[in-house]
Amino acid sequence: MTALLALVWGATAADCPADQPVDGEVLVRDEAWLHIHPSADAPRVRRSSSSAVDGVTRWRVLADRGEWIEVEPAPSSDRPFTWCVAAEPTLELWGVRLHVRREALAEVTTGEVRRSWEDGTSLVLVPGVPVGPASADGSRPVRVQGLPLVARFEPEELGWSFTSRPSPSLASMGRDLQRYLVEGATPTLAGQPVLLPEPDGETTRPQRIERHEAGWLVHHAGSCHQVVLLAASHEVVVTDYVEPMGGEGIPRREPELEHWVPEGTPVLGPDGTPAGEVRSPRVVPDGEVEGELRCTRLVLGPEAVDQHTLRLCVPESAVRARMR
């Protein structure tokens, strides 16, 4: 089970077949190059593999061109509770269009997947959950918001693109503030142990824990999953909860000058050719003013090295100033 602590998109991962249509949204592996134009010689950038959960990011398909897929960052604010893989946050509001090779796409769930077992455990996955390569017994690793799971899928449940849609049943149910799992607890899903991640507050604390004839049913829910695990009686602690006192006020911030560009402002690639349009009013860094352009370098990850850095420009005439 330790191999499930991270998905590894390596040589064992399948590639998207040439005859498999791609539309809607896709997940692109971090090691993949993103090109300004569909050419190996075009300016390109790629994410640092340590900068995203599960090693993939979510993109909207603009065109399937065979070897190349034209994409733009998928929005992450118009459909809450439906996306479990984030869009590229650095590029999301820039509306930049990029091209990625077909083999860079990750395999995903194409529709809602539901499983339930006699021990009271269950699993629900929304469309667009990344799955890892199949093991010898046919099971596939799935990692949702830090929770490593294993599941078996029917061929028609998996593919290379998907469409997000509202799923109210997976909306947050709050947090169980009176019961929690003890350190080192190993609950099960369909009889198989699940190694829980280190507690980090809201993302790993169960929404609800309830009594079961065999122990406790532990409910986890998020933007892409709903899972019910079975924990032994000694693995859950019940406490008295006291409403916390209110915190101190937020200190006043001095006004500062910032620069921004309006929605629809043209975005140019590092070679000066059109690369997209700003999606919404966007604050731009001071950057470098080069003639009629203001350019900035966007880093896709924690490392400011060339392969993770993309230079984008906007017309200097479109830049406005305001106090905030």
C-alpha positions as CSV (number, residue, x, y, z in Angstrom):
1,M,0.0,0.0,0.0
2,T,2.9,2.4,0.4
3,A,3.1,2.7,-3.3
4,L,-0.2,4.5,-3.2
5,L,1.1,7.5,-1.3
6,A,1.7,9.1,-4.7
7,L,0.6,8.5,-8.3
8,V,3.6,8.0,-10.6
9,W,2.9,8.8,-14.2
10,G,5.8,6.9,-15.7
11,A,6.4,4.4,-18.5
12,T,3.7,2.1,-17.1
13,A,1.0,4.7,-17.7
14,A,-1.0,4.2,-20.9
15,D,-1.1,6.9,-23.6
16,C,-4.2,8.4,-25.2
17,P,-5.0,6.4,-28.4
18,A,-5.0,8.4,-31.6
19,D,-8.5,7.3,-32.4
20,Q,-9.9,8.4,-29.0
21,P,-11.7,11.7,-29.4
22,V,-10.7,14.3,-26.8
23,D,-13.0,17.2,-25.8
24,G,-14.4,19.0,-22.7
25,E,-11.6,18.9,-20.1
26,V,-8.4,16.9,-19.7
27,L,-5.7,16.4,-17.1
28,V,-2.1,17.1,-18.3
29,R,0.9,15.4,-16.6
30,D,3.3,17.8,-15.0
31,E,6.4,16.6,-16.9
32,A,4.7,17.5,-20.2
33,W,5.9,20.5,-22.2
34,L,3.2,23.1,-23.0
35,H,4.0,24.9,-26.3
36,I,2.8,28.3,-27.5
37,H,2.3,26.8,-31.0
38,P,1.8,23.1,-32.1
39,S,5.5,22.7,-32.9
40,A,8.4,21.2,-31.1
41,D,10.4,24.3,-31.8
42,A,7.9,26.8,-30.4
43,P,8.5,28.5,-27.0
44,R,7.5,26.1,-24.3
45,V,7.1,25.6,-20.5
46,R,6.3,22.9,-18.1
47,R,5.3,22.6,-14.4
48,S,7.6,21.5,-11.7
49,S,6.5,18.0,-10.8
50,S,6.6,18.9,-7.1
51,S,4.2,21.8,-7.5
52,A,0.8,20.1,-7.9
53,V,-1.1,17.4,-6.1
54,D,-1.1,14.1,-8.0
55,G,1.3,15.5,-10.7
56,V,-1.5,16.7,-13.0
57,T,-3.4,19.9,-13.8
58,R,-6.8,20.5,-15.4
59,W,-7.2,22.1,-18.8
60,R,-10.1,22.9,-21.1
61,V,-9.8,21.5,-24.6
62,L,-10.0,24.0,-27.5
63,A,-9.2,21.7,-30.3
64,D,-8.1,18.1,-30.9
65,R,-5.5,18.3,-33.7
66,G,-4.3,14.6,-33.6
67,E,-0.8,14.7,-32.3
68,W,-1.4,18.0,-30.6
69,I,-4.2,19.1,-28.2
70,E,-4.9,22.8,-28.0
71,V,-5.8,23.8,-24.4
72,E,-6.4,26.7,-22.1
73,P,-6.5,26.7,-18.2
74,A,-9.8,25.4,-17.1
75,P,-11.8,27.8,-14.8
76,S,-12.0,26.7,-11.2
77,S,-14.5,29.2,-9.8
78,D,-17.7,28.7,-11.9
79,R,-18.5,25.2,-10.8
80,P,-17.8,24.7,-7.1
81,F,-17.6,21.1,-5.7
82,T,-17.0,19.6,-9.1
83,W,-13.3,19.6,-9.7
84,C,-10.8,17.7,-7.7
85,V,-7.7,18.7,-9.8
86,A,-6.9,22.4,-9.9
87,A,-6.3,24.4,-13.0
88,E,-2.9,26.0,-13.5
89,P,-3.3,28.8,-11.0
90,T,-0.5,31.0,-12.4
91,L,-2.1,31.0,-15.9
92,E,-5.8,30.6,-15.1
93,L,-6.8,34.3,-15.4
94,W,-4.5,35.0,-18.4
95,G,-6.6,33.0,-20.8
96,V,-3.4,31.8,-22.6
97,R,-3.8,29.1,-25.3
98,L,-1.2,26.3,-25.3
99,H,-0.5,23.1,-27.1
100,V,0.4,19.7,-25.6
101,R,1.2,16.4,-27.1
102,R,-1.5,13.7,-26.9
103,E,0.6,11.3,-24.9
104,A,0.8,13.9,-22.1
105,L,-2.8,13.3,-21.1
106,A,-3.6,11.4,-17.9
107,E,-6.3,8.7,-17.8
108,V,-9.4,9.8,-15.8
109,T,-12.9,8.8,-14.8
110,T,-15.3,9.9,-17.5
111,G,-18.5,9.8,-15.5
112,E,-19.6,9.3,-11.9
113,V,-18.4,6.1,-10.4
114,R,-20.3,4.4,-7.5
115,R,-19.3,1.4,-5.4
116,S,-20.7,0.0,-2.2
117,W,-19.8,-3.1,-0.1
118,E,-21.5,-5.3,2.5
119,D,-19.3,-4.0,5.3
120,G,-20.9,-0.5,5.0
121,T,-18.1,1.1,3.1
122,S,-18.6,2.9,-0.1
123,L,-17.0,5.1,-2.7
124,V,-18.2,7.8,-5.1
125,L,-16.0,9.5,-7.6
126,V,-17.0,12.4,-9.9
127,P,-15.8,12.8,-13.5
128,G,-12.2,13.8,-13.9
129,V,-10.5,11.9,-11.1
130,P,-7.0,10.8,-12.2
131,V,-6.3,7.1,-12.0
132,G,-2.9,5.4,-12.0
133,P,-1.7,2.3,-13.9
134,A,-3.3,-1.0,-13.4
135,S,-1.7,-3.5,-11.0
136,A,-1.4,-7.3,-11.6
137,D,-4.9,-7.9,-10.2
138,G,-6.5,-5.1,-12.3
139,S,-7.0,-2.6,-9.5
140,R,-6.0,1.1,-10.1
141,P,-4.6,3.6,-7.5
142,V,-6.7,6.7,-7.0
143,R,-5.6,9.7,-4.9
144,V,-8.3,12.2,-3.9
145,Q,-7.3,15.2,-1.8
146,G,-4.5,13.3,-0.1
147,L,-6.5,10.1,0.5
148,P,-4.9,7.1,-1.3
149,L,-7.4,4.5,-2.4
150,V,-7.6,1.5,-4.7
151,A,-10.5,0.6,-7.0
152,R,-11.4,-1.5,-10.0
153,F,-13.0,0.1,-13.0
154,E,-15.0,-1.0,-16.0
155,P,-13.4,0.0,-19.3
156,E,-16.3,2.3,-20.1
157,E,-15.7,4.2,-16.9
158,L,-12.3,5.5,-17.9
159,G,-11.0,7.7,-20.7
160,W,-8.9,10.7,-21.5
161,S,-11.3,13.6,-21.3
162,F,-14.4,14.5,-19.3
163,T,-17.1,17.1,-18.6
164,S,-17.5,18.5,-15.1
165,R,-21.1,18.7,-13.9
166,P,-22.7,19.7,-10.6
167,S,-22.8,17.0,-8.0
168,P,-24.6,18.4,-4.9
169,S,-24.3,15.1,-3.0
170,L,-20.6,15.7,-2.8
171,A,-20.9,19.1,-1.3
172,S,-19.1,19.7,2.1
173,M,-21.1,18.3,5.1
174,G,-19.0,20.3,7.6
175,R,-16.6,18.6,10.1
176,D,-17.2,16.2,12.9
177,L,-15.9,18.2,15.9
178,Q,-16.7,15.5,18.6
179,R,-15.1,12.4,17.1
180,Y,-11.7,11.9,15.5
181,L,-9.4,9.0,14.4
182,V,-6.5,8.3,16.7
183,E,-3.0,8.6,15.3
184,G,-1.9,5.5,13.4
185,A,-5.5,4.4,12.6
186,T,-5.9,2.3,9.5
187,P,-9.5,2.2,8.4
188,T,-10.5,-0.1,5.5
189,L,-12.4,0.2,2.3
190,A,-14.0,-3.0,1.0
191,G,-11.7,-4.8,3.5
192,Q,-8.5,-3.3,2.2
193,P,-6.5,-0.9,4.5
194,V,-6.3,2.7,3.6
195,L,-3.2,4.6,4.7
196,L,-4.3,8.0,5.9
197,P,-2.2,11.1,5.2
198,E,-0.7,13.2,8.0
199,P,-3.5,15.4,9.5
200,D,-3.4,18.9,8.1
201,G,-6.7,20.3,9.4
202,E,-9.7,20.7,7.2
203,T,-8.7,18.5,4.2
204,T,-8.2,15.3,6.2
205,R,-10.6,15.6,9.1
206,P,-13.7,13.4,8.5
207,Q,-17.1,15.1,8.0
208,R,-18.9,12.6,10.1
209,I,-18.1,9.5,12.2
210,E,-21.0,7.2,13.2
211,R,-21.4,4.0,15.1
212,H,-21.5,0.7,13.1
213,E,-21.9,-2.9,14.3
214,A,-18.3,-3.6,13.4
215,G,-16.8,-0.3,14.7
216,W,-17.2,3.1,13.2
217,L,-18.1,4.4,9.7
218,V,-15.8,7.3,8.8
219,H,-17.2,9.7,6.1
220,H,-14.8,11.7,4.0
221,A,-16.2,14.0,1.3
222,G,-14.6,16.5,-1.0
223,S,-14.9,18.2,-4.4
224,C,-14.2,15.0,-6.2
225,H,-15.2,12.1,-3.9
226,Q,-17.3,10.7,-1.2
227,V,-15.9,7.7,0.7
228,V,-17.1,5.8,3.7
229,L,-14.4,3.9,5.5
230,L,-14.7,1.3,8.4
231,A,-12.6,1.9,11.5
232,A,-12.2,-0.4,14.5
233,S,-13.8,0.6,17.8
234,H,-10.5,1.5,19.4
235,E,-9.5,3.8,16.5
236,V,-12.0,6.6,17.2
237,V,-12.0,9.0,20.2
238,V,-15.1,10.9,21.3
239,T,-14.5,14.3,23.0
240,D,-16.6,17.2,24.3
241,Y,-16.4,20.1,21.8
242,V,-16.2,23.7,23.0
243,E,-17.0,26.6,20.6
244,P,-13.8,28.5,20.1
245,M,-13.5,32.2,21.1
246,G,-13.4,34.8,18.3
247,G,-10.0,35.9,17.2
248,E,-8.5,39.4,17.1
249,G,-9.4,41.9,14.5
250,I,-7.5,42.1,11.2
251,P,-4.9,44.8,11.3
252,R,-5.4,47.8,9.0
253,R,-3.4,47.7,5.8
254,E,-1.9,50.8,4.3
255,P,-3.1,51.6,0.7
256,E,-0.7,50.6,-2.1
257,L,-0.5,51.3,-5.8
258,E,-1.1,48.4,-8.1
259,H,-1.3,47.9,-11.9
260,W,-4.0,45.9,-13.7
261,V,-5.4,45.2,-17.1
262,P,-9.1,44.9,-18.0
263,E,-10.9,41.8,-19.3
264,G,-10.2,41.1,-23.0
265,T,-6.7,42.5,-23.0
266,P,-4.6,40.7,-25.6
267,V,-1.9,38.3,-24.2
268,L,1.3,37.8,-26.2
269,G,3.7,34.9,-26.0
270,P,7.4,35.3,-25.6
271,D,7.9,35.4,-29.3
272,G,5.4,38.3,-29.6
273,T,2.6,36.4,-31.2
274,P,-1.0,36.3,-29.8
275,A,-1.4,33.7,-27.0
276,G,-4.8,34.5,-25.5
277,E,-6.9,37.2,-23.8
278,V,-7.2,38.2,-20.1
279,R,-10.3,36.5,-18.8
280,S,-11.1,39.0,-16.0
281,P,-9.6,42.2,-14.6
282,R,-6.1,41.1,-13.8
283,V,-3.5,42.6,-11.5
284,V,-0.1,42.5,-13.3
285,P,3.3,42.6,-11.7
286,D,5.5,45.7,-12.4
287,G,7.5,43.4,-14.7
288,E,9.6,44.8,-17.6
289,V,8.5,47.5,-19.9
290,E,9.9,46.8,-23.4
291,G,8.7,49.5,-25.9
292,E,4.9,49.1,-26.2
293,L,4.8,45.9,-24.1
294,R,4.8,45.1,-20.3
295,C,6.2,41.6,-19.8
296,T,6.3,39.4,-16.8
297,R,7.7,35.9,-16.1
298,L,5.3,33.4,-14.6
299,V,6.8,30.5,-12.7
300,L,4.9,27.2,-12.8
301,G,6.2,25.8,-9.6
302,P,8.6,26.6,-6.8
303,E,11.7,26.6,-9.0
304,A,12.5,29.8,-11.0
305,V,14.3,27.9,-13.7
306,D,13.9,28.3,-17.5
307,Q,11.8,25.1,-18.1
308,H,9.3,26.1,-15.4
309,T,9.1,29.8,-16.5
310,L,6.8,31.3,-19.1
311,R,7.2,34.9,-20.3
312,L,3.9,36.7,-21.2
313,C,3.3,40.3,-22.3
314,V,0.4,42.7,-22.5
315,P,0.2,46.1,-24.3
316,E,1.5,48.8,-22.0
317,S,-1.3,51.1,-23.2
318,A,-3.8,48.7,-21.6
319,V,-2.2,48.8,-18.1
320,R,-4.1,50.9,-15.6
321,A,-3.2,52.0,-12.0
322,R,-5.3,52.2,-8.8
323,M,-4.9,52.3,-5.1
324,R,-5.8,49.3,-3.0
